[in-house]
């Protein structure tokens, strides 16, 4: 399932829908904008492991990258 292309919105819905993901460690990733390529740009503001704060900052995290590094990933409201 591609989280960047939701299928449960009515046809013609043009509202902005921000992506929120939760990784295997329970870290919450929120969308803060889009990358130059148009993908959601995600940040984890408060990782469970404080040592990860500096490591997560410089990388332009996208849902695809988060799934690759921190799977399994689910949406904040349920299964992904």
C-alpha positions as CSV (number, residue, x, y, z in Angstrom):
1,X,0.0,0.0,0.0
2,X,1.3,3.4,-0.9
3,X,0.7,5.9,1.9
4,X,1.3,8.9,-0.3
5,X,-1.7,8.0,-2.5
6,X,-4.6,7.5,-0.1
7,X,-7.6,5.8,-1.6
8,X,-10.2,6.5,1.1
9,X,-10.8,10.2,0.0
10,X,-13.8,11.1,-2.1
11,X,-13.1,11.6,-5.8
12,X,-12.3,15.2,-6.5
13,X,-11.1,15.9,-3.0
14,X,-8.4,18.6,-3.3
15,X,-7.7,19.3,0.4
16,X,-4.1,18.8,1.8
17,X,-3.7,15.6,3.8
18,X,-0.6,15.5,5.9
19,X,1.1,12.1,6.5
20,X,1.7,10.9,10.0
21,X,3.5,7.6,10.5
22,X,4.6,5.5,13.5
23,X,7.7,3.2,13.2
24,X,8.5,-0.1,14.9
25,X,10.0,1.7,17.9
26,X,6.9,3.9,18.4
27,X,8.5,7.0,17.1
28,X,6.0,9.4,15.5
29,X,7.0,10.9,12.1
30,X,5.1,14.0,11.0
31,X,5.1,15.7,7.6
32,X,6.6,19.2,7.6
33,X,6.5,19.9,3.9
34,X,7.6,18.3,0.7
35,X,10.9,17.5,-0.8
36,X,12.1,19.1,-4.1
37,X,10.9,15.9,-5.8
38,X,7.3,16.4,-4.4
39,X,7.4,13.6,-1.7
40,X,6.3,14.3,1.9
41,X,9.3,15.5,4.0
42,X,9.0,13.8,7.4
43,X,10.6,14.6,10.8
44,X,10.7,12.7,14.0
45,X,10.7,15.4,16.7
46,X,11.1,13.2,19.7
47,X,12.6,9.8,19.0
48,X,12.4,7.2,21.8
49,X,16.2,6.9,21.8
50,X,17.8,10.3,22.5
51,X,20.9,9.3,20.7
52,X,19.0,9.3,17.4
53,X,18.2,13.0,17.5
54,X,21.4,14.2,15.8
55,X,21.4,11.2,13.4
56,X,17.9,11.9,12.1
57,X,18.1,15.6,11.6
58,X,20.2,16.1,8.4
59,X,18.6,13.4,6.3
60,X,15.5,14.4,4.1
61,X,13.3,11.6,5.4
62,X,10.4,10.5,3.2
63,X,7.8,7.7,3.8
64,X,9.7,5.4,1.5
65,X,13.0,5.9,3.4
66,X,11.2,5.5,6.8
67,X,9.7,2.2,5.6
68,X,13.1,1.0,4.4
69,X,14.9,1.8,7.7
70,X,12.3,1.6,10.4
71,X,9.7,-1.0,9.2
72,X,7.1,-2.0,10.1
73,X,5.4,1.3,9.8
74,X,1.8,2.2,10.3
75,X,-0.3,5.3,10.1
76,X,-1.0,7.1,13.3
77,X,-4.6,6.0,13.2
78,X,-4.2,2.4,12.2
79,X,-2.5,-0.1,10.0
80,X,-0.6,1.0,6.9
